[in-house]
Amino acid sequence: MCQLGSGVCLNIKIYATGDGMLIKFTNFVISALLISLSHAALAEERIVVSVPGPKNISYLPIDLIQKLGFDRDEGVKLLLLHTGGGAVALNHLITRNADFAVAGLPAAMSLRANGGDVVAVAAVDDAPLFVLMVRISLKTKIKRISDLKGLVIGVNTSTKNSKTTSQQLAELLLKSGGVSLDQVRIVPAGQNWEEQSSLILSGAADAIMGDEPFASRLLAEKKVFFLANLSQPESVKNIPGTHFLHAALETRSDVIANTPQKVEKMARMLQRTLKWIASHTPEDLVAKLEMSNADERSALLVSLKKYRHAYSIDGKFSTRQLKETEIFFQSSSEGDSNAQALRLETMVDDRWIGRSH
């Protein structure tokens, strides 16, 4: 017979001379099976990641890990908690609902400046892909940022301890156009298609500092026009640090200290995924996600082709990009002494991924 769970088979013949022996043999097999299953369950390590989305282009590498089977390769069960904003994802992290968060690095800096325990361990993106989109019915009235006075602006959902990168960017843009925060109304817009499209289509928001591929999909459907786009430098030329690092993998210091193998495995899964993306076509990526909605598939494919260099190729932090991120964050946090004193290097741990220039 085979010894279950060990990979070793023993050629032992057991002859039943009566019901008693047969029962004992059956019980032995059941007990062995239960022990084997128990050992398998203990061997599978659970990793929980909180991340905006789903199907937000900036965070797709995290959605892809399971599709590529890299979590199974590491012997872990990966659980994703999709949220309406990076600040919410970070809140899951610090309240110990997640082992990791994937959020904009400026949002993580906001949390750190407010006393939150957050450490950045890998880069996910290589370019921030924010778009300030405005309802198409306002096209004749809104020509520049200064025309947004009196309107309702949607941003990715913030928390009391962390301001999302989307909100930081929106506030900097408004300031660059001479619009003070008391001249607009800021509302949460989430970071998925359902929330952002519903705000635009219902008229609950006049403009949104939105995400791809949702912004381009609404543009194609002639529901919005673009007022500013980080991929077009001329439209954000007055914003400092526009080449900041957006999505990054973050964790807590206790996770690093107590379960460093989790950080190592998570970093390795992410790095393998980023390398897979770099060596495959946008069509391959969309196919791997197995999206059932044809409109979603089409919009994502268009955006992936438009933003060819959206993702880091290896997860390494760039010294230049970290500097840009610090400039951006401090520009968005004028008057906040804790934010101004924060140095990004103090919350980056690149031992698992490395650094580039």
C-alpha positions in Angstrom: 0.0 0.0 0.0 1.1 3.7 -0.3 2.0 5.8 2.7 -0.2 8.8 2.0 1.5 12.2 1.6 5.0 10.8 1.7 5.5 10.0 -1.9 6.7 6.5 -0.8 4.8 3.3 -1.6 5.2 0.1 0.5 4.1 -3.2 -1.0 2.4 -4.6 2.0 -0.5 -7.0 1.7 -3.1 -7.1 4.5 -5.6 -10.0 4.5 -8.9 -9.5 6.3 -9.8 -12.5 8.3 -13.0 -11.0 9.6 -15.0 -7.8 9.9 -12.8 -6.6 12.7 -9.5 -6.6 10.7 -11.3 -4.9 7.8 -12.5 -2.1 10.0 -9.1 -1.6 11.5 -7.6 -1.4 8.0 -10.2 1.1 6.9 -9.7 3.2 10.0 -5.9 3.2 9.4 -6.4 4.5 5.8 -8.8 7.2 6.9 -6.5 8.3 9.7 -3.5 8.4 7.4 -5.5 10.5 4.9 -6.6 13.0 7.6 -3.0 13.4 8.8 -1.9 13.9 5.2 -4.5 16.6 4.6 -3.7 18.3 7.9 0.0 18.5 7.0 -0.8 19.9 3.5 -3.0 22.6 5.1 -0.3 23.5 7.5 2.3 23.7 4.6 0.2 26.2 2.6 1.0 29.7 3.8 -1.6 32.4 3.5 -0.7 35.8 2.2 -3.3 38.6 2.1 -2.8 41.6 -0.2 -5.1 44.6 -0.2 -5.1 46.4 -3.5 -7.3 48.9 -5.4 -9.5 47.6 -8.3 -10.3 45.2 -9.7 -9.0 45.6 -13.2 -7.3 48.9 -12.6 -4.4 49.1 -15.0 -2.0 50.4 -12.4 -2.5 47.3 -10.2 -2.9 44.5 -12.8 0.3 42.8 -11.9 -1.2 41.8 -8.6 -4.3 40.4 -10.3 -2.1 38.4 -12.6 -0.1 36.5 -10.0 -2.8 34.0 -9.4 -3.6 33.7 -13.1 0.0 32.8 -13.8 0.2 30.3 -10.9 3.2 31.9 -9.2 1.4 31.7 -5.8 1.1 28.0 -6.2 4.8 27.8 -7.2 5.6 29.4 -3.8 3.3 27.1 -1.9 1.1 30.0 -0.7 -2.6 30.8 -0.9 -2.8 34.4 -2.1 -6.0 36.3 -1.1 -6.8 39.7 -2.7 -8.9 42.4 -1.0 -9.9 44.9 -3.7 -10.6 48.4 -2.4 -11.7 51.8 -3.6 -8.4 53.5 -3.1 -4.8 53.1 -2.0 -5.4 54.8 1.3 -8.1 52.2 2.1 -5.7 49.4 1.1 -3.1 50.8 3.4 -5.7 51.0 6.2 -6.2 47.2 5.8 -2.5 46.9 6.2 -2.1 48.8 9.4 -5.2 47.3 11.0 -3.7 43.9 10.3 -6.5 42.8 7.9 -3.7 42.3 5.3 0.0 41.3 5.2 0.7 43.7 2.3 -0.9 46.6 0.5 -0.3 47.9 -3.0 -0.9 51.6 -3.1 0.5 54.8 -4.5 3.8 55.6 -2.8 2.7 59.2 -2.1 -0.3 57.8 -0.2 2.0 55.5 1.8 4.1 58.6 2.6 1.0 60.3 3.8 0.3 57.4 6.2 3.9 57.3 7.4 3.9 61.0 8.1 0.8 60.5 10.3 2.5 57.8 12.3 1.5 54.7 10.3 3.8 51.7 10.2 4.4 51.2 6.5 7.5 50.1 4.6 7.8 50.0 0.8 9.5 46.8 -0.5 9.1 46.8 -4.3 8.0 49.0 -7.2 5.0 47.9 -9.3 4.6 50.7 -11.8 7.0 52.7 -13.9 4.7 55.5 -14.8 1.7 57.2 -13.0 -1.4 57.0 -15.3 -3.8 59.5 -13.8 -6.3 61.4 -16.0 -8.4 64.4 -14.9 -11.6 63.8 -16.9 -14.6 66.1 -17.1 -18.2 65.3 -18.0 -18.7 65.9 -21.7 -21.7 68.2 -21.1 -19.3 70.7 -19.6 -16.9 70.8 -22.6 -17.9 74.3 -23.7 -17.6 75.7 -20.2 -14.4 74.0 -18.9 -11.3 75.0 -20.9 -8.7 75.1 -18.1 -8.1 74.2 -14.5 -9.3 77.5 -13.2 -12.7 76.8 -14.7 -13.3 74.0 -12.1 -14.3 76.5 -9.4 -17.7 75.6 -7.9 -17.6 72.0 -9.2 -17.6 68.6 -7.7 -14.3 66.7 -8.1 -14.0 62.9 -7.5 -10.8 61.4 -6.2 -9.7 57.9 -5.1 -11.0 57.3 -1.6 -8.8 58.7 1.2 -8.9 57.9 5.0 -8.3 60.1 8.0 -4.7 58.8 8.2 -3.7 58.8 4.5 -4.5 61.0 1.6 -4.6 59.1 -1.7 -2.2 59.9 -4.5 -5.2 60.9 -6.6 -6.3 63.5 -4.1 -2.8 64.8 -3.7 -2.5 65.2 -7.5 -5.9 66.8 -7.8 -5.1 69.4 -5.1 -1.8 70.3 -6.8 -3.6 70.7 -10.1 -6.3 72.9 -8.6 -3.6 75.0 -6.9 -1.7 75.4 -10.1 -4.9 76.8 -11.7 -5.5 79.2 -8.8 -8.4 77.2 -7.4 -8.5 76.8 -3.6 -10.0 73.7 -1.9 -12.9 75.6 -0.5 -13.9 76.5 -4.0 -14.6 72.9 -5.0 -16.3 69.9 -3.3 -14.1 66.7 -3.1 -16.0 63.4 -3.1 -14.7 59.8 -3.1 -14.6 58.1 -6.5 -13.2 54.7 -5.9 -10.8 52.9 -8.2 -12.9 50.7 -10.4 -15.2 51.0 -13.4 -18.5 50.7 -11.5 -17.8 53.6 -9.1 -16.0 56.0 -11.5 -18.4 55.5 -14.4 -21.5 55.8 -12.2 -20.3 59.2 -10.8 -19.9 60.5 -14.3 -23.0 59.1 -15.8 -25.2 60.1 -12.9 -23.7 63.6 -12.8 -22.8 63.2 -9.1 -19.3 64.4 -10.0 -18.4 67.0 -12.6 -14.8 65.8 -12.9 -12.7 62.8 -11.6 -9.0 62.4 -11.1 -9.5 59.0 -12.7 -7.7 55.8 -13.5 -7.1 53.8 -16.7 -8.6 52.0 -18.5 -11.8 53.5 -17.1 -11.0 57.0 -18.2 -10.2 56.0 -21.8 -13.3 53.8 -21.9 -15.5 56.8 -20.9 -13.6 58.9 -23.5 -14.3 56.4 -26.2 -18.0 56.4 -25.2 -18.0 60.2 -25.5 -19.0 60.6 -21.8 -16.0 62.7 -20.8 -13.1 64.8 -22.2 -9.6 64.9 -20.8 -8.5 68.2 -19.1 -5.1 66.9 -17.8 -3.2 63.7 -18.3 0.1 62.7 -16.6 1.2 60.9 -19.8 1.1 64.3 -21.5 3.7 66.4 -19.7 2.5 69.7 -21.2 -0.9 69.3 -19.4 0.8 69.0 -16.0 3.9 71.2 -16.5 3.3 73.2 -13.4 3.2 70.1 -11.1 6.5 69.2 -9.4 7.6 65.6 -9.3 5.2 64.2 -12.0 7.5 61.2 -12.6 6.7 59.9 -9.1 6.4 56.2 -8.4 2.8 55.3 -8.2 1.9 51.7 -7.2 4.3 50.0 -4.9 4.2 46.9 -2.7 4.1 47.9 1.0 4.1 46.0 4.3 4.6 46.6 8.0 7.8 46.4 10.0 6.5 43.5 12.1 5.8 41.4 9.0 9.4 42.0 7.9 10.7 41.1 11.4 8.5 38.1 12.2 7.7 36.5 8.8 10.5 37.6 6.4 9.7 34.5 4.3 6.4 36.1 3.4 8.1 39.2 2.1 10.6 37.2 0.2 7.9 35.1 -1.5 5.6 38.1 -2.2 8.6 40.0 -3.7 9.5 37.0 -5.8 5.9 36.5 -7.1 5.7 40.1 -8.1 9.1 40.2 -9.8 8.2 37.0 -11.8 4.9 38.6 -12.8 6.6 41.9 -13.9 9.1 39.9 -16.0 6.3 37.9 -17.6 4.5 41.1 -18.5 7.7 42.6 -20.0 8.1 39.5 -22.3 4.5 39.2 -23.4 2.1 41.3 -25.5 -0.9 43.3 -24.3 -3.1 40.6 -26.0 -1.4 37.9 -23.9 -2.0 39.9 -20.7 -5.7 40.5 -21.4 -6.2 36.8 -22.4 -4.6 35.6 -19.2 -7.0 37.7 -17.1 -9.9 35.8 -18.6 -12.3 38.8 -18.6 -15.9 37.9 -19.6 -17.0 41.4 -20.4 -16.1 42.3 -24.0 -16.2 46.1 -23.4 -13.8 45.7 -20.4 -11.5 43.6 -22.5 -11.4 46.0 -25.4 -10.9 49.1 -23.1 -8.1 47.4 -21.2 -6.3 46.3 -24.4 -6.5 49.8 -25.9 -5.0 51.3 -22.7 -2.2 48.7 -22.5 -1.2 49.4 -26.0 -1.3 53.2 -25.3 0.8 52.9 -22.1 3.6 50.5 -23.2 5.9 51.4 -20.3 3.3 51.4 -17.5 5.0 48.7 -15.3 8.4 48.2 -13.7 10.3 45.4 -15.5 11.8 44.0 -12.4 10.3 45.6 -9.3 13.5 47.5 -8.5 13.3 50.9 -7.0 14.8 53.7 -9.0 16.8 56.3 -7.1 15.7 59.0 -9.6 12.0 58.0 -9.3 12.2 58.0 -5.4 13.5 61.5 -5.5 10.7 62.6 -7.8 8.2 60.9 -5.4 9.6 62.8 -2.5 9.4 66.1 -4.4 5.8 65.4 -5.4 4.7 64.4 -1.9 6.2 67.4 -0.2 4.8 69.8 -2.8 1.3 68.4 -2.0 1.9 68.7 1.8 2.8 72.3 2.3 2.3 73.4 5.8 2.5 69.9 7.2 5.7 69.8 9.3 5.7 66.0 9.6 5.3 65.5 5.9 8.0 68.0 5.1 10.4 66.3 7.5 9.8 62.8 6.1 12.5 61.3 3.9 11.4 58.5 1.6 14.6 56.5 2.1 13.6 55.9 5.8 10.6 53.9 4.7 12.1 51.9 1.8 13.6 48.4 2.3 14.9 47.1 -1.0 16.8 44.1 0.2 14.5 41.6 -1.6 14.3 43.5 -4.9 17.3 45.8 -5.3 17.9 49.3 -6.6 18.5 50.9 -10.0 19.6 54.5 -10.8 
